Amino acid sequence: MDSSQADAYLQRIGAERPAVPDAAGLRELHLRHQLAVPFENLSIHLGQDIVLTEPALFEKVVTDRRGGFCYELNGAFGALLRSLGYGVELLAARVYGKDGRVGPPYDHLALRVRTADGETWLADVGFGRHSHFPLRYAERGEQVDPGGVFRIADADADADADADAHSDAGDLVVVRDGEPQYLLERRPRLLADFEATCWWQRTSPVSHFRTSLICSRLTPEGRATLSGRTLVLTASGTREERELPDAEAVLAAYRTHFSLDLPREPAVTPPTPPAA
């Protein structure tokens, strides 16, 4: 990503270029990204391709002013941070389901970021409801954030997370409000390493991205989420939920709450059965 592209990206998220790539600048960029760019899986349900290259991610997030899911959002954000002078590594993770089991390898992409002031952070703008600010990567105590109380624990030492059966030596567990969120590897990866699982997320009949619609964005007051035709708005501790009556209302909600101008209403369709 060159300087002009970085400027366009910063404009997209309403952020100033940090004078130096320090922790304060990272915190501001992390928050601004979540306020501007929604977490969404709409491309899957609009028949649009998802390409995991930095030029394609820039075009989608910045030029087309869309959102995306973890591979796209953290992939694009990582490229921006590198262009601004941060040290960035891509990390693979496996997300915990409601049954306590973890998903497939490369289920999630997060970022390990090193700043000019010698600190290391876990940055993640692609997990939907998560921390507003980066988490201190080496800290093993509680980290209080507007998004919850977080903890990064060594997997083999965190019996509560029940990670031993799923983890390699040295893996970490990211915990939010006492619940394990994902099992994080320490080994750096390449963006291309996530392509196979990204394809699985898009096509598998057991992938929740394939079988559901989600669009969610942090707001200054709370959060806006549109799942199918169910719109949920939270602000200052209050929650409003309403069902939208038709496609016109759905498209208007995407424009109003997420600044997304879509060609048609996204809809979940059954996966195509394999040929006999």
Secondary structure, 3 states (H helix, E strand, C coil): CCHHHHHHHHHHHCCCCCCCCCHHHHHHHHHHHHHHCCEECHHHHCCCCCCCCHHHHHHHHHHCCCCECHHHHHHHHHHHHHHCCCEEEEEEEEEECCCCCECCCCCEEEEEEECCCCCEEEECCCCCCCCCCCEECCCCCCEEECCEEEEEEEHHHCHHHCCCCCCCCCCEEEEECCEEEEEEEEEEECHHHHHHHHHHHHHCCCCHHHHCCCEEEECCCEEEEEECCEEEEEECCEEEEEECCCHHHHHHHHHHHHCCCCCCCCCCCCCCCCCC
